[in-house]
């Protein structure tokens, strides 16, 4: 399957942040509407149109929040969907399909994010990413880009609930 522009840009921005100096990472974490030097270099290098700059600026800030100054590897992990990470908080071994197990991000907060539009959606997403950043998680940054751009609510929800319902044992339960 050919790589899309969204995939190419998301992975490239995550790699650029991993390779950036601690100062550039900090500037990207703090950037507002004026952007940052790292962001504008990526816009020029990746051919981001003016119409899409705001989405890619938010994406860059979110990836920067998840990329500590000392981190030299990308946070990108192919196949580790944002929805699954929101369910398990980065703990792949966490059993979520057992009684009293709770997802990292509650179903209520997840539903509020999915219902949000405009600036409120970005605010919800940033709060979720800040929670994940404290845990040092990795994820498929393409799924984060799709959440920012708003293309993947159905896929995001499917990955979240699949991870919650996923059986972590391969053997049938004896009741």
N, C-alpha and C positions, 0 to 999 in steps of 0.2 A: 504494500500500500504506500503510495507516495506521501511524503511529508508535507503537511500543510504549512502555510505562512504562520499560523498561530503556533503550531508545534515548534517550528524553527526558531521563531522569535522568543518563545517562552524558555526554551532550553538555552539559547544563546544568552539571554539576560541573566539567567541563573548562573551560568558559567562565568559571565563577566563579573558578577557580584562576588563569586568565590575567589576570583583572581584579583579583585580590586584591593587597593590599600585600605587599612583600617579607617583612614579619614574619608575616603570615597564611600565606604560602606555606611559610615555614620551620617554623612551628608545625604545619602539616599534614604536612610531611615527617617530623617527629619524633613525631607523635601515636601514642599507644598505645591501650589499651582505653578510656581516658577520653575519647578524641576530641579535637577542637579546636573553637575557636569557628566557624571556617569550615565544618567538617563539620556541626556541630549546626544552623547556619543552613540548610544544604542539606537536612538531614533534615526540618526544619520546613517549608521552602518546597516541597519536592518530595513530601511525604507518605510518607516511608519508614517502614514499619512496624518495630516493635521487633524482630520476628523476622528482619528483613533488615539491621539496622543493622551487624552485624559485616562482612558482605560489602561493603556500601557504604563502610564505614570503610576497609577494605583497598583498595578501588578508589580512594578519594579519596587515600590515602597514595601509591599507585603513580603516579597522575597528578601528584601534587605532586612526586614524585621526578623526573619527566620535565619539570617546568615550573620552570626556573631563576628565581631572584628577578627577574632583568632581563627575562624574557620577558613580553610583553604580549599575544601572540597565543595562541590555544588550540593545543594539540598535536593536536587532532582534525583528521583528514583523511579525509573520507568515501571508502570503497572501498579504503583502504590497510590491509588485514587484518593483524592481529597476527601470524598465521602466516607471512605473506610477509616481514614485517619481521624476524622471528626468523631466517628463512632468509638474508636478504641484509644484515642489520644496518643497514638504512636506505639502502643503496646500490642504487638502482634499476637502475643500469647494470652491476652486478656479474654476470658470466657464471658461472652455477652449473652449467651443463649441459655443461661441458668437462672433459676429463681433469684430475685433480689439483685441481679446484676444491672448496673446502670451504665449507659453509654457515657463517654467523656463529655460530649455535648448533648444536653437533654433533647428529647424529641420536641419539646415545646420550643426551645430556643432555635432548633433546626428549622421547624415549621415557620417561625417568625422571620428567619433569614430568607427562606424560600418565598415568602409573601412580600418581602420588602422590595421596593423599587427606588430608583434614583440614588440620591445621596445616602438615604437610610440603608440601602443594600450595601454600599461601600462601608458604612460605619459598622454594620453587623459583621461583615466579612473581616474587617480589621480587628475587631474585638476577638473573633474566633482565632485569627492568625496569631495575635499576641498571646493567647492562651497556649496555643501549640508551640510557639517559639520558646517559651519557658522550658519546654520538655526536649528541645533539640531534635525534633522529628524531621524525617525526610518524607518527600512525597513526589508524585508525578506533577511537576509544575505546569504541565499542559492542562491538567484538570483544574488547577488554580486559575490559570488564564481563562479557561472557559467559564468558570464561575464569575470572574470579574466582568467578562464580556457579556455574560448572561445567556450563553448558548446551551447550558447543560443542566438545567434544573432537574430534568427527568433522570439523566444519568447520574447526577450527584445524589439524588434521593435513592436511586436504585443501589448505588454503591454503599451508602450509609446503612440502609435497611438490610442489604445482603450481609454486611459485616456483623450487624446485630444478630441476625438469624442464623448465621453460619455455625455449623457444628464443628467444634474443634477436635472431635474424636471421630475416627473412621469406623469404629465398631458400634453396633446397635446397643442401645441402653437396655439393661435388664431391669424391669420394674417389678 
